[in-house]
Structure formats: structure tokens, C-alpha cells
Amino acid sequence: MPLSRIHLLPLVLMFSSGVLLAQPSYYEEKADDILAEASEALMAHDAVRMSFSYTMQNEERDHYDHAEGFILTSGDKFYLRQGMHHMISDGTTAWTFLEEVNEVHISYAEDTEEALSPVSVLDNFHEDFRARWIRLEPQDDEDIHVIDLVPHQPQTFYKFRVAIGDQSNDIVFMEAHDRQGGIYRYDIEAIETDPEISDQTFTFHPEDHPDIEVVDLR
């Protein structure tokens, strides 16, 4: 699946009516509170760098993929590298560079809204998803809250599962589930806040890559 379709990350509509719609359940309110704290803690920094291990598996199709990567974010700018795939945005223009075939797709940043990442899933989550707290479970040195997010509007992925540290408020992992049985998982290995990042990091220059094929979708 092209990287531009992963929003990193993560769909079915859930309908309610009357009192149920007006009064969120305890599990929804708990999820909202946890995600709001995690989002506030993350957005308090001018820039963030996350290193992750990415896996994709589909048992029905006997398919498995793995890659190491990282994401740099600063405001509405980001640079996501996942194996040999690079997705870069300066907030206005977005570039998807497929290093293995020396090809870049150029589009407007606003047209890449479905590209989820472990960072963007927390950005305005309450506008895009309906959240529900699932459980608290032990993992390594810290208990984690497991939360499911279901988009308000149908998208490629019908559900995202996010794990948040109980004390740190850090993202521990994120999963995106598609309708064909695929599970895309990001395990966060390290988080660095306020790293020094040049603005040039968020711009891609095709002229720096000889013989590159440019596909301009604007």
C-alpha cells in the first residue's frame, strides 16, 4: 500500500441516536481524557522526533512486511521515513519519494489527510474519531491504556488502536486495521522532544536526485 494512504496512523461510521448520542459512555469519556492529556503533552513541544518499528501483516493473504523508520514533526510540517519510503510536507506541498524506484509524487498537503502517523492520530482526534477505552495492561516498566478509535467517516482503515503510557502519556504503539484483514503497526522505540531540525528537512528537491521520475498530482 502506498505510504500516502497511511494516516501513518489510521473506516466505518458508528450511528447513535437520542440519549446515547448526547451522553458518551464512561469508557468514551475516559478515552477522551487520556488522549487529550497525551495530545497536550506532545503538542507542547516545538518539534518531536519518534523512532519506530513498523510491521504489516495479513494472515488471510499470508503477507508480512517490516521496516524501521522515524517521523519528525514541527507544527504542520513533517518528514516520515519508513524503510525506503519518504513522505515529506512543508505544510503546503507534500512529496512522497519512493527511493527504491527513484520516483516522487507531488501533491498539495491538504490532499494527504488520510496519511496517518503515530503523531497525527492525536491531532484533533476528537474531531475525526470516536474513542473508547478498552483496558489497562502491564507492559515493560509502565502500564498502558489501550484505546480504540473509529473514524466518523468511512475511510481505508475501519479502526485504529492506540496505546498510551499511564504515567508518561507517551504513545507506545499504534495499529491501523483495514477491511481486507491487514494490520499496520507502529511500535515506538524512542521519543526525542525539541530536537534541532532545519526547515530544509521538510522540503524535497527533485533536482538533487538524478534521473528521478516526477509525478505531479497538483
N, C-alpha and C positions, 0 to 999 in steps of 0.2 A: 504494500500500500504506500503511495507517495507520502512523503513526510508532511506535505501541506494539508493532508486530510486528517492529521492527528492533532486535536485541540484538547499535546503533547497532547492532559491531558480532558474527555474525554470522551434519534432517541425517542423513546415513547412518551406520549402525552399521558398524564395522570389526571383523571377527571374527578372532581369532588363537587358537592353542592351544599347549599344551606349551611347548617351549623358546622359541619365537618370542614368546610372551606374556611369559615370565619375563625375557627378555633383550632390552631395547629396542635397536634398531639404533644405529649411530654417529650417523646423521642425526637420529634422535629425541632422543638424549641431547644433541646439540649444540643442537637447537632448544629443549629444556627449559632448558638453561643460559642461553641468550641471553634467553629470555623471563623467566626468574627474575630475572636482573640488571635487565632493563628494568622489571619489576614492582616490585622492591625500590627502585629509584631513584625511581619515580613515587609509590609509597605512602609514601615517607619525608617527603612534604610534607603539611601540614595541608589544603591546598587547591590545586587546579590549574585553570587556565583554558586551554582549547585552542580556537583558531580553525581552521576547516576549510572546504574547498570540497567540496561534495557533488555527485556525479553518479550518475545511474541510467540504464543503457542496456540495451535488449533488442533485438538485431538481428533476431531472428525475428519480433517483433511491431512492429518499426520504431518503437520508443518511446524517448524520451530526455527526461531531466529534469535540472535543475541548480539548485542553491541554495547560498547562503553560510550559514554558521552557526557556532555555538560551543557548548561544553559547559563548565559549571562543576561541580566536584565537591568535596565535603568530607565525608570519612567515607562513610556510606551515603546521603548526600544528594546530589542533582544537579539541574541545570537544563540541559536541552538545547534549543537553538533551531535549527531547520532551516528557513530561509525563514520562512513564516508558521505553521509548526507549532511548538508548545512542549510539552515534556514535563518535568514538574516533580515532584520527590519529596522529602518531608522524612524519608524512611526508614520511615514508617508508611503514609502515604497518597500516592497518585500521581494527578496531574492531567494529562490530555492536552488542551491547548487548541488548537482549530482556529480560528485567528484569522480566516481568510477567510469562515467561515460563522458566526462568533460562537457556538461550541459547545464545551463542555468535558465530557470523560468522566472520572469519578472512580472509582478502584478502589483496592484495597489494594496497597501497594508489592510485596508478595510475589507478586502475580499478574502482575507485569510483568517476570518473569525473562527472557523472550525478547527484551527490548528491549536489544540490544547497542549499544555505542558504542565509539569508539577507546580509551576508558579502561577500561570494564568488561571488555573482552576479556582484559585482563591480570590481572584479579582472580580468583584461584583457577583460572587457566587449566588447571592440571594435573588438576583435578577434573572439568572439563567437556569437555576436548578431548584428542585425541591429536595431538601436534605433530610436524612433520617439516621439517627444514631443507632448502631447495631449492637455494639458490645465494647467492653473494656477488656483487653487481653494483655498478658505479660509478653515482653519481647526484650531480650538483652538486659540492659540496665534500667529500662523505663517502660512503664505500662503505656499502651497506646489505645486511643479511641478509634474504632473502625466506623466509618460513616459512608453511607451510600448517597449518591447524588443522581437524580433522574432529571434530565432536561425538560423544560416546559414545552419545548417544540421538538418535533421529530428530527433526529439527526443521524449521522452514521453510527454513533455509539448510543446504545439504549441505556447504559448505566456506567457510572464511574464509582469506584471505591477508593476512598482516601483514608490513610492512617495518620493521625496526629499525636505527637508525644504529649503525655498527660502533664508533665512539668515544663518541658521546653517549648511547647506549642509549635515545634518544627514538623514539617512533612516528613514522614518516614517512608511511605510508598504511595503510589497511585496506580490504579488499574483502570483501563478502559475496555468495556465489553461490547463487541459488535454483534450483529444479528446472525452472522454466519458461524458463531462459536469461537471466534478469535478473542484472545485476552492479551492486551498490551500492558506490560507492567514496567514501572519505573521505580527501582529501589534507590533511594537517596543515600549516597555514601558519604558525602561531606557538604557542608554549607559554609560559605565564606561571605560575611556581610561587609559592605562598603569597600570592596576591592577597587583599586585604581584601574579604570577602564577608559581607553581613548575613544572618542566619538567615531574614529575611523573603524573601530571594531564592528559598528552597526551599519556599515556600508560595504557593498560588494562592487568591485571594479572588474568587469569582464575583460578589459584590456590587459589586465595583469595575468591572464590565462590564455596563452597562445592556442589558436585553433579551436577555441571554445564555441559551442553552438548556443546561440541566444534565442530563446523563445519568449517574445514579448507579448504578454496577455493583457496589457493595458488598453 
